[in-house]
Amino acid sequence: MVTASHENADLDWAFDDNLDTLWQSGAEQNGTEWIEMRLDRPRNIGLVRFDMGAADSITDFPRRVLIESSHDGREFRELYEGDVLTQLLQGLVQDADRTPIAIVLPDNDTVTLRIRQTGQAINWWSISELSIWER
């Protein structure tokens, strides 16, 4: 199950294997946006990846990201916190059609994964494709 703080009706577009569709927050980034994934069982998530799509849409990248993990859905552990500009630039060089932002995570035991956008920008937060990889 996946939910978001904004535009839940469009959330499926972040998981449809189509770079031409995308989920958008629908408002300027103000630090309160999040996406939460509830997994079927505990998993060790090794990588979170946002595909931003073609280079003309990369201005909607998340300014700061906080990725948290929970085994019980109540108490969360920080797995990553910081900006993603380095990952964005690497993704643009590696694959300008997808412009992936890949965030490597430490070992974890995750049932609920929460991805929070904690920065501020006049741009919306957009994701063409969101994927996670289990270790």
Secondary structure, 3 states (H helix, E strand, C coil): CEEECCCHHHHHHHHCCCCCCCEECCCCECCCEEEEEEEEEEECEEEEEEECCCHHHHHHCCCCEEEEEECCCCCCEEEEEECCHHHHHHHHHHCCCCCEEEEECCCCCEEEEEEEECCCECCCCEECEEEEEEC
